Amino acid sequence: MALCVALTSGCGSAERAQSVPAANVTGVWTGSAASRGSLIPVTMTLVQNGTSVSGDMSVGGWSELTGGVTGSIQGELLTLSLPRLTLGELTVKQDTITGQVSAGLPVNLRRSK
């Protein structure tokens, strides 16, 4: 009986974790990425449809990190890609996006109001 209770309570926790609503990332995000002691301006304009995300990104002086982006949002985890590069996973908390893109740049963005 104890095993049955333990197994079913674990399943309930997994179901609740999967049903966490996706953060809303629609909007204009501005901030910076750090590279070699300098801050590089970053702007993203994102549109969310369910868990799908698309938009444009501009990273000052980095043409390989500028252009149309696509991705998805699962809870607070935002995954984005450019056509030729996967950017990696970023964390969304209300009006802030933080993380490190695959080029090794730490990113800190805030939603414009």
N, C-alpha and C positions, 0 to 999 in steps of 0.2 A: 504494500500500500504506500509506504513512504517513497519508494522508487517511482511509482506512478505519479504521486504529487510532485516530486522533484522534476520529473520529465515534463509534465504539463505546465508547470510554472515557468520553466525555461522557455517553452514554446511561446507562451504569452508575452514574455519579454522581447523575444525576437520579432514577433508580429508588431508590437508597439514601436520598436526601433525602426522597422521598415515603413511605418505609416507616419513618420515625422513629416510635416508639411515642408515643401521646398521653400527656401527663402525667395523673396521677390528681388530680382536683379535688374528689372527694367529701369532704365534711366541713363543719365550721363554721369560717369565716374571719372574723377580727376585725382591726380596725385603724382607719385614719383616712384622710380626704381633706382636702387643704389648700384653704382658700378665704379670700382676703383676710386672710392672716396668721393665721388660726385653724385649728385641727384639728377636724374634724367626725367623730364616731364612725360607723364603717361595720361592719355585720355581714352576712355572706352565709352561707346554708346551701345547699350545692350537692350534687346527686346526679348522678353520671355513669353513663350506659349506653352503652358503646362510645365514640363520639365526640360523642354528644348530651349536653347538660347542661341541667338545670332546677333550680329552687329558689326561694328568697326572698332579697330584699335589703332592708336598712333603712339609710338614710342620715339620721342625726339632723337633724331640722328641715327636710328636703327631701322633701316628699310626692311630688314628681314623680320622685324617684329611689328610691322605696320601693315594693315589691310583688314579684310573681312575675317571675322571670327565666327566659329560655330561651336556648340558644346551642349552641356547639360548641367542641370542642378539637381542634386539629391540631398535634401535637408539643407545643411550649410556648406556642402562641398560643391564647388563650381569647377567644372573641367572645361577648358577651352582649347581650341586648335586653330591655327592659321592653315591655309591650304598646304603649306610645305613644312609645317612644324607644329608638334603638339606642345602646348605651353605648360601643361601640367595641371595640378589641382590647387585651387585657391579656396580660402575660407571666407564665407560671407556672414557677417554679424550685423544685422540691421542696416546701417548706412556705411559700413566699412567692408572693404575687400582686402585681405592680406594673404601673403604667401610668397612663394618663390617660383618664378617661371623656369622652364627647362634650360634657358640660357644662363641660369645661375644668378639671376637678378632678383633680389628681394623687392617685393612690390607692396605699396601701401596706398590704397585709393579710398576716397570718400565720395558718396553720392552727392551731386550738386542739387541744391533745392531751389 
